[in-house]
Amino acid sequence: MSDSSGPHRLNEEDLKNVFAPERVTRLIQSLAPYLAQEGHTALHILPLAWRIGHFAMEPHAFWELYGEEHARLVLLTPDRSIVQQSLGLRSILENAFELAETTDGDLLLMGHFGAGITRAGRLTWHQRGAIGLIDDYIKALNSPGRHPRHFPVSQDVSTATNDFLASLGISSSDRIIVLNVRDMNFLPDLKFHALRSADIATYKPAVEQLIEDGYRVLRIGVDDSIPLELEHPHYREVWKEPGYSTLLDPGLIARAHFGITCSSGPEAVFRVLGVPQIQVNGVLQCGMWMNERDKLLFKTYRKIDNGSVANYRNLLDAHVPARPATAEALRECGFSIEDNTAEEIRAAVMEMHQALAGHQTEDQAAAEKFLKIGADYHALLEAGGAPVDPSSIVAKQTQYGYALPWTRLADSYLETHPDFLE
């Protein structure tokens, strides 16, 4: 998981003052209303609450790790007068958290740092940053018998979603697929994230096949999202519809038979709600984990020196998942990346359709090999083998989420990448 929307550049004096006593005092004073109550309080600072992926995954991991042993969980986020938040996720989180807001940038800056966990009196301050928090949660998921729990959808979100779908002529018996595609129009100033984008046109054959098979396809996005050139009553780009707001996104996802996602924030909403997803145009990242019915379709990685397709071991040996998900970091590892083709996307989506219907026979040998390679890399990380940037402010990654034993690579990926597991 990326810890920020961009690299932090702090001078030595700034670094010395991040946890200065007067700043920590201000933080504790801001928590006074919660600490005055009975029971234990746990705190996580969430500076990137405006990013839907962070607003989903960080609270979920925090809830999973601390929810049962604390009377209350406090999330400290930027004030909504400064940044927007997903209305739907906020409605869900309000049932499990105390959502505290601040305009104090010094307090929010702390949230980026992988400093440690402090327990003092009735307060637990989990100050490990986004990467450290997710790393801790993946470690917990590796415990014998442990599986992810998922957030329930709030009544407000469910009611609004049902009303919205009714306005589109979609009944409770209609099967829905929710599509999310990150394109180059999303956060265009952040060019270093471009390798996570894809061309919406390559999704058209899959969408048309789904419609032919009787699904309603609802695409979530933002105002600047590049439209899919498809006119059909069973395909809607929901952000363009009257009555749409971000309150609806989690409700639409919860209603989906499955989702077609990519390496971008909304896929985290599927994850924390437990809704199946086929993640296409995926990129390797340590801090991502999948649910039991999910499938992965990675982009094509190539070796820069000779142009050949890289296999899984090549990428893990170069620590690609432990590096930032940027084209520059990937080049430093010796690789380039290509989007999935339209046929690769269509085949993976149809595989997901068949798997959920119980009509797919999984390639067990390939599944075991994928997990074995991942487990070897996970063991290397746990033994301290990940590269460390001495100037980094974030926690070191010790876990590899795609090594969790229920993670599945789409069988169709091996049809076009037959040497990937060699």
C-alpha positions, 0 to 999 in steps of 0.5 A: 500500500502506498503511504502517500500521494507523493514523496515526503521531503523534510529537512533535518529540523522538521524531522526532529520536531515531528514528535516534539513534546508540545505537539504530542501534548496538543495531540493528547489534549485533542483526545481528552473527550475520549480519554475521559470515558470509561475503558481503553481508547486506541488511536490511529492518525489517518492523514490520507482520509481523502484517498478512498483506498486509505480510508477503507484499508487503514480503518479496517486493519485498525478495527481488526487489530484493536476493536475487540480489546478497546472500548473505542477506536479513534481515527484522527483525520483532516477536517472535512473543510480541508479535504473531501471524504467518501460519504458512504465509507464515512457512514460505514465507519461511524458505526465502529469508530469515533471520527475526530477531525483536525486542521492541525497539520503538525498532528496529521504529519505524525500519521505518515511516520512508522514510529511505533506503538505506545501504550500509556494508561488507557491509551494505545497509540498505534503510530506505525503509519499506513504501511506499518498498520497494514503490515501488522494486519497481514501478520495477524492474518498469517496466524493459524485459523485467522481470516478477514472479517468485513465491515457491514454496510450502514443502513443509510448507505443501503437505503440510498443505494436501493432508492438509486438503483430503483431510479435506474430501473434495476430490481433486487433480482438483477445481477450487477457487476461494478466496474472501476478503471483508473485512467490517466485523467485520475490525479493527472498531476501525480504522474509517478502513479501512471503505471497503475492506470489503464485504457478503458477501451480495453474493457469493452469486450468484457463489458459487452460479454457480461451484458450478453450474459444478463448482467447490469454493469455499473461503472464507478468513477469521477467527473474526469473519468474517460468514458467507455464508448458503449451505448447500452441500457444495461451499462451505466457510468453512475457518477453521471446519473441524477441523484448520484453521490459518494454515499452510494459507492459502498452500497453499489459495491455491496450489491455487486455479484462481483467487481472488476477492479484494478490497483486503485483505491476502490478495490479496497472497498470490495476488500473490506466489505468482502465482495468478490473481485477480479483485479485486472491490470494489477501490480505487485505490492507487499501491502495488499491482500485478497479475499478467498473468492478473489482473483488476480490478473497482473499486468505484463512485466518485461525485462528492460535488458532484453524485452522478455516477459519476466516471471514471478521469481524474477520480480520477487528476487528484485523486490518489486513488491517492496518498492513504490508502485511507480514507473521509476522504481520499476525501472530501477529494478530492471523492468517495464510494464504493459497493460492487459490486453482486451482479450486477457481482461475478457478471459479473466472476467469470464473465468470469475463468472464461471468460478462464482457459478461453480463451473470452473475447475481450478488449476490446483498445481498452478495455485500451489506453485503460486503460493509456494513462490509467494511464501518463499518471498514472504519468509525472506521479508520476515527474515529481514531481507527487504531493501531499506531506504535509510531516509524513509519515514515509513515502517519496514515491510515484513509481510507479503500479502499475496502469500496468504494461503487463500490468494488466487492468480487467475488461471487465464493469466498463465495461458498468456504468460505460461512461464510466469511460475517457472 
